[in-house]
Amino acid sequence: FVQTFNELFHDKNDIAYARNAETGEVRSLASKAFRHWLTSAFYQQHERAIRDQSLREARMTLEGIAMQEQRSVHVRVASVNGQHWIDLAEPGQSAAICIMPGKWAIFDSPVMFSRSESAQSLPRPILGGSIEPLWRIANIPKHQQILVAAWLVECLRADTPFPILEMFGEQGCAKSTTQSALRRLIDPNAADLRAAPKSAEDLYVTGGTNHILSIENVSHLPAPIQDALCVIATGGGFAKRKLYSDSEEIVITLKRPAILNGIVPAITQQDAVSRAISIELPVITDASPKDKLEADYERHQPGILGGLLDIAAKAFEYLPDMSLPAEQRPRLVEFAYLGMAVAKAMNQPPESFVEQFNAARQDGLERTLDASPVASAIRDWAETKRDLIEEHSVKDWLNILQGFKPTNSGSWPNTPKGLGDAMRRAAPALRQLGIECKYLGKIGSTVKWRIGQRKSLVQSHQCLEVVQNNAKQDEVATSLTSDPRGSIDPPPKTGISAGNRRVF
């Protein structure tokens, strides 16, 4: 009976699903929605309720059948063959938005989308809409609106790493209202804003049923939570021992965008900061009633979504032409290219996004250094030794940097190994400030590090090249004067074509 009306299969996490042949809806066999459908259909067929034991046996049989075929199942957003699909999550339907380079449209989705109990439907977008009404509700500074628009467009594709959007500001700057408006534009939920998770496991469970991880009022994020956010943003898995078993485990694999807010920035670890976009919201002096803002948002949401889709379609069309020099490429290079394309789609020069992105990264960089006493000590040492490049064992560096240790620092390493680990974590942030902090390996019986201003290192390399060039010129001059033929024909002149340069 069930197979007459449903297709049975499982996903990469071995979760069993049923796809209704009439509506196209995909339900987990363990979900309340499928249980309600099954009990209702049984009653319509037999005019009596199904026994609980029979229901459990039927579910086990259906799960066994579902394990015979694997399909990709997505939550809200999917990227397939260069097309980006967004599930409208309309009850009783499988309609989805398909974004292609230069255009978008609504179709019955060939992609399998699973909907959680708390997922809500998106309004049907309007062609030719505008994103501008969003900024009257979301309190984003004008000079950072392209950044947030780029993050929203990034949330519409699932084949690249996601940046983490962090918003902070004092009371009265509409952090929760802004975050709710951004999330509801792509992944509306019965609980758009949620409290900070207590463990990394909670974060993965939430990500299993939601496309966007949305956390509010964050005052502190423990290191394991920040690490989990990095893994989830890039794409990774979480494993734990299966309940009531000794050797089996449950594995959850996913990749999701995340957004969070708080009065002060909560992302402090270098790995997380390098994946984050930090936005400071200004204080609102002429606040509007919340019910009026809600009504305005509901009225404009189809047009705002349509405007965002227009920007996304144009950005995906411009994306192949975006590029950056190797030395300017950030860690989130895919997002940087998309942001440049989004800026062009919003009739702004691509450089405007790069400027906003670099400014946001710089703010996060300073926060990372302030949170690390070792990074602060190295920066202070480098500022007092501007023309010095020194190589010492990690044990000697521990003694040297002791004099630059920040006051009231409770996390200062007490061993050479602890210092080496802290230097490795701080090295990427210091490098962006022009300070070289490089591990040289084990030389003899000691582990050595080199620290110094990067410009000094460049200058030393340039001086070495000058010496080497002068030596080569002396060798050529000597060979000329000693050559019995008296002269040597000059080498042919070469040039670099201007066509090899890239203009951004």
Order of alpha helices (4+ residues) and beta strands (2+ residues): alpha-beta-beta-beta-alpha-alpha-beta-beta-beta-beta-beta-beta-alpha-beta-alpha-alpha-beta-alpha-beta-beta-beta-alpha-beta-alpha-alpha-alpha-alpha-beta-alpha-alpha-beta-beta-alpha
